[in-house]
Amino acid sequence: MSMILFFAAAASDAEPMMEVTGQAASVAIEILILTLLVATAVSMIRMRQLFGVAMLSGIYSLLSAAFFVALDAVDVAFTEAAVGAGVSTVLVLSGIALTAKREMPVDRRRQLLPLLIVFVTGGALVYSTIDMPAFGDPQAPANAYVGAEYIAQTPQDVEVPNIVTAVLASYRGFDTLGETVVVFTAGLACLLLLGTTLRGGGKGGRD
Amino acid sequence: MGHLILRVTIKTLFAPIILFALYVQFHGDYGPGGGFQAGVILASAFILHALGFGLDRCQRVIPPSWLPVGMALGVLIYAGTGVYTLLFGGNFLDYDVIQPDSHHHAGQHIGIIAVELGVGLAVAATMLQIYYAFAGREPEPMDDSW
């Protein structure tokens, strides 16, 4: 889904004369944001105070949203800012209110296996980026087949200025119905597990 | 009950946030946004109010028993739009049959607004439901408990 949003948002064309300066500036901004993302992630790992970790995760989401804007994917950025930086930070905070305020230090010998898994997974992800097409490559699979068709056909088929909305609600309306059901299921699961709306539930401490 | 500055800020921001949510909801065809984002923004206005003024006052405006109804109703509006198009001889979610004579795809616009409304309602109710589920388990955290 996000691939579709990416290419659709990236499809807006730039002025050819401004292209070189604009590209250099956007690369500089992207490097800056990515550096800040890494710094945030490292300080999140090092921090033991869970309140600070929750705040930093909100900052991380906000920085990701800024990065999506730099990639011209405004719809994705919007969602990331609203969900990642906004609501999930609050949910994590209300989760912290129910648990300890500090993270317990973990025994050094038990850190080795997770570290190995993280490095292997990260290495595999970096390795897989070598095969990925360049950003905005018109020959890339995400841009070439059905994507190009959506961009070409939206003005005739749907007549909605925002192609992302046309793809999301019209061309892929069935997928979005599925996503809505996923959101519904998440709310239902929370209701069943935590169940505060039930009579006497939650506050009575029945767990 | 939060700090005075927080309460004044929340009171000032509450209405503009809801207005912005409605703008994002109904402007999704023209600009970035749509039901998902609008639902989250709408829920965040109420969550913000609950953070500043306590969960009880928020639950007096939106009782917890409404939220499962809102969640289900949102999904039903979305799926119901699909069933509606089926009944009028189109495919599932084929919005063109809503206004078959239109030359500027009015059916598509109506259909998109309808399904986005369903998405917005479902997402807003779900977000608030999840927040109620977490925040309703214990008294408000003290200011110095962090």
Interface residues (C-beta under 8 A of the other chain):
Chain A: Q49 F51 V74 D75 A77 F78 T79 A82 V83 G86 V87 V90 L91 S94 G95 A97 L98 K101 D157 V158 E159 V160 P161 N162 V164 T165 A166 L168 A169 S170 G173 F174 T176 L177 E179 T180 V181 V183 F184 A186 G187 L188 C190 L191 L193 L194 G195 T196 T197 G202 K203
Chain B: V24 G28 D29 Y30 G31 P32 G33 G34 F36 Q37 V40 I41 A43 S44 I47 L51 P64 S65 L67 P68 M71 A72 G74 V75 Y78 A79 G82 F92 L93 Y95 H104 H105 Q108 H109 G111 I112 V115 E116 G118 V119 A122 V123 A125 T126 M127 Q129 I130 Y131 Y132 A133 F134 A135 G136 R137 E138 P141 S145 W146
